[in-house]
Amino acid sequence: MSTPEEQPKPGEALARARAAREQMAAALDEPVGWQPIWQRPRKPKSKEAKKEELSEQHRRFQDAAERRLAARNSRRPRPWQNRIVNAAEHRDA
């Protein structure tokens, strides 16, 4: 911990903050060279780029539909399995 002699007096700290306030305000008013991507103006896409993006999206949706169909069919009980089990039960009974 610092001793009271090392700490600046409240009046000195306030004077330094007031002097720095003008510098900070000037720094904030300067135009920004770099902006985040969500603040940049949008660049319109060409027709070829739109078609390419839509075809890629269509292919991804088709692949997802095939995966969903395969997953749904893999969980369904198969009747031949049930028949085999039932036949074994009937035979052993």
C-alpha positions as CSV (number, residue, x, y, z in Angstrom):
1,M,0.0,0.0,0.0
2,S,1.1,3.5,-0.6
3,T,1.7,5.9,2.1
4,P,-0.2,9.2,2.3
5,E,2.9,11.1,1.3
6,E,3.1,9.2,-2.1
7,Q,-0.6,9.8,-3.0
8,P,-1.3,12.9,-4.9
9,K,-3.5,15.5,-3.3
10,P,-7.1,15.7,-4.5
11,G,-6.6,19.2,-6.0
12,E,-3.6,18.0,-8.0
13,A,-5.4,15.0,-9.4
14,L,-8.4,17.1,-10.4
15,A,-6.2,19.7,-12.2
16,R,-4.5,16.9,-14.1
17,A,-7.8,15.4,-15.1
18,R,-9.2,18.7,-16.3
19,A,-6.0,19.3,-18.4
20,A,-6.3,15.8,-20.0
21,R,-10.0,16.3,-20.7
22,E,-9.4,18.6,-23.6
23,Q,-6.8,16.2,-25.1
24,M,-9.2,13.2,-24.8
25,A,-12.1,15.2,-26.4
26,A,-9.8,16.1,-29.3
27,A,-8.8,12.5,-29.7
28,L,-12.4,11.3,-29.8
29,D,-13.5,13.9,-32.4
30,E,-10.9,12.7,-34.9
31,P,-12.3,10.6,-37.8
32,V,-11.7,6.9,-37.4
33,G,-9.8,5.2,-40.2
34,W,-10.9,1.7,-39.4
35,Q,-14.5,0.7,-38.6
36,P,-15.9,-2.6,-37.6
37,I,-17.5,-4.6,-40.4
38,W,-21.0,-4.1,-39.1
39,Q,-20.6,-0.3,-39.4
40,R,-19.2,-0.3,-42.9
41,P,-21.6,0.5,-45.8
42,R,-22.8,-2.5,-47.6
43,K,-21.4,-3.4,-51.0
44,P,-24.1,-4.7,-53.4
45,K,-23.4,-8.2,-54.7
46,S,-23.3,-9.0,-58.4
47,K,-25.9,-11.3,-59.9
48,E,-23.4,-14.1,-60.3
49,A,-22.4,-13.8,-56.6
50,K,-26.1,-14.0,-55.6
51,K,-26.7,-17.1,-57.8
52,E,-23.6,-18.8,-56.4
53,E,-24.6,-18.1,-52.9
54,L,-28.1,-19.4,-53.5
55,S,-26.9,-22.5,-55.2
56,E,-24.5,-23.2,-52.3
57,Q,-27.4,-22.6,-49.8
58,H,-29.6,-25.0,-51.8
59,R,-27.0,-27.7,-51.8
60,R,-26.5,-27.3,-48.0
61,F,-30.3,-27.6,-47.4
62,Q,-30.6,-30.6,-49.6
63,D,-27.7,-32.3,-47.8
64,A,-29.4,-31.5,-44.4
65,A,-32.7,-32.9,-45.7
66,E,-31.0,-36.2,-46.7
67,R,-29.3,-36.4,-43.2
68,R,-32.6,-35.8,-41.5
69,L,-34.3,-38.5,-43.6
70,A,-31.6,-41.0,-42.9
71,A,-31.7,-40.3,-39.2
72,R,-35.5,-40.6,-39.0
73,N,-35.4,-43.9,-41.0
74,S,-32.7,-45.4,-38.8
75,R,-34.8,-44.9,-35.7
76,R,-37.9,-46.6,-37.0
77,P,-38.4,-50.2,-35.9
78,R,-38.1,-52.7,-38.7
79,P,-40.9,-55.2,-39.1
80,W,-38.7,-58.1,-40.0
81,Q,-36.9,-57.8,-36.7
82,N,-40.2,-57.9,-34.8
83,R,-41.3,-60.9,-36.8
84,I,-38.1,-62.8,-36.0
85,V,-38.4,-62.1,-32.3
86,N,-42.1,-63.0,-32.3
87,A,-41.3,-66.3,-34.3
88,A,-38.7,-67.2,-31.7
89,E,-41.1,-66.5,-28.9
90,H,-43.8,-68.6,-30.5
91,R,-41.4,-71.5,-31.2
92,D,-40.1,-71.5,-27.6
93,A,-43.5,-71.3,-26.0
